[in-house]
């Protein structure tokens, strides 16, 4: 192999037995000045993209006493807003909201209890009411099997034998997500995209038919897939799509006019939802997953109407709330889409839901008939808030700001990579047996750093790590690339193993571009 020799870079002759070394020139004073200016410019241009964790604004609406309780619950945690409605029996006692429905500059508006947002798995409680109502009407039985509902679907025997009761109590053995959908879910954790995009009612049944049971039927295993299969099975038996069945049998009778399942887009006035680190969250729109909680929007007011009807015994399908089997914890039992929680001698009905950016919870004390519904357009433990409003103190914080978490570790590691690039750009002596720098490495490193910074911004735990560190990482990355570019004349294009270098660089570039595209488009 011939080492590159230029007017700036030299090859040193080593003692016998040692590999030759490539000596690169020190960065000149001019290179340092230009590189520093490039770093400052890059940081300035990156300021508008600086990540911002959610923060509770001074906005508030509704009952002043409840406003104070919500602010106390949120504390100084990364919460964009909280809306809550409380009541006793069939009556509402208070309604209030704090924070914003949309915190984007120029689009700020306060959150209210009438602001629509995704409610996630709270939808399973509505699907449970549908099942109990259908049983009361004689349309199905708890023992009705999927094979009986879909006789021509060609389901595997173990899937065909699953009952509606098993699907509703999460004892079917079906996984929560199938293999392909699980990969999409993992990707959505990074891109804040929609892991259920493109899922259809027929596709849900196909997923159930093509996956193996993860547990024996009868054993508890929470399953979004099972809940989706249940909702569409009821719709098939009745002969109408799930959204129409839900509207006619539950939403309209309860006056939940601001609740809708599987819309093609967020409803008018919907909250702009964000993840825990402040990144915009893509709504989980999906017709297939609607019975489990995708593409379902509601308000704190409407969830209050649901709880009021359950509390005074007027809700359709009320039998769904009764406990039927264990739910993985000694103090928890599951009904059809409802959990029964035993705490301090009290029996509470509850459920909660979470999407990429919307969180909601419902809780009802069956003894006092007091209830609370809480929604949040950002990641927050609304179950803690709802139970707190009923006087049940939970150890789980409303918003976790612990430094001891995997997202924090990932954030720190990602932000350290530009320092590694800077060290490489300043390295002057490289052994022949080591990795020789060449011109191809400069654009390859630029793409890699861009991918790292975009990924860090989307995935970073900015609710804990100061966002200014990301800006510093941008400056360091720009400094490293500018110093590397200043060596351009001292470097050569790949010589030995050129084909392998070009192939490797192309593959790395493709990965970097894919990462950037996935994050920027909210890949789903």
ZISUL-V454679 format. One record per helix or strand of 3 or more residues. SS is the DSSP state (~ for helix, > for strand). FROM is the first residue (numbers start at 0). TO is the last residue. If there is no record, write none. Layout:
SS;FROM;TO  SS;FROM;TO
//
This chain:
>;9;11  >;20;22  ~;28;48  >;59;61  ~;63;73  >;80;87  >;90;101  ~;119;135  ~;145;148  ~;156;159  ~;163;167  ~;178;190  ~;200;208  ~;223;237  ~;241;253  ~;289;291  >;295;297  ~;299;310  ~;317;320  >;331;333  >;338;342  >;345;353  >;358;364  >;369;375  ~;381;388  ~;405;425  >;428;430  ~;439;458  ~;467;485  ~;487;489  ~;497;520
//
